[in-house]
Amino acid sequence: MTTRYVLAPEAALDLVEIWQYIKEHAGVTVADRVESTILERVGFLAGTPGAGPLGHSSVKITEKFYGAWVKSRQEALDSEIRKAWAL
C-alpha cells in the first residue's frame, strides 16, 4: 500500500534545487536516482511516523533515553554560537 503525502512548497522547491545541482555536477541519471531515493524515504516516513534516525518506534522512548544528551549538546552548541558572534 502506498502512503499519500504532500510536500510543503518549501520542500518541493528544495527538491527541485537539489535535482538541478546534482544534474549540473553529475548528470541527469544521478539526479533522477537521488530524487527517487529522497521521495522513497519521504514516503516511508509518511507511512511510518514512529520511524526516525534512532530507529525507535516511540518518540517517548527516544526522549527518555536521549533527551538529556540532546539537551546538553544543544546547550553546548548554543554556547559556541554565542562565543562566535561575540568576536
Secondary structure, 3 states (H helix, E strand, C coil): CCCCCCCCHHHHHHHHHHHHHHHHHHCHHHHHHHHHHHHHHHHHHHHCCCCCCCCCCCHHHHHHHHHHHHHHHHHHHHHHHHHHHHC
